[in-house]
């Protein structure tokens, strides 16, 4: 059996380090949001829709950097649960618009303090300055020939 703390060559892999941190951070936020019955990806989707009102499915997927098919699947579950409404665009028949329902607004409001608590705990564990620097460093990451996308750019 491989000991958890035994160093491996893959520990030097940038992608491995980021993916591992991503999974750990996602589990942390998922646990904090569990009382509301949401995972972090679902909460971020609801929160984004709360900010913009409505959005095309493809634009929402791009903004949250979620693959279009994965976004479609998640939105299907959120629609089934009565949290979002998906309708054809009145101006583009090929596009579908998604918006929060009243239940979606209520759940987002219920989950917001849980997310805020997760944010505070994460900053306490890692230092507010470190967390701010981490977000900045991740926004400036260059992959291939293009800089990582960010709404804050």
Buried (B, 14 or more C-beta within 10 A) or exposed (E): EEEEEEEEEEEEEEEEEEEEEEEEBEEBBBEBBEEBEBBBBBBBBBBBBBEEEBBBBBEBBBBBEBEEEEBBEBBEEBBEBEBBBBEEEEEEEEEBBBBBBEEBBEBBEEBBEBBEEBEEEBBEEEEEEEBEEEEEEEBEEEEEEEEEEEEEE
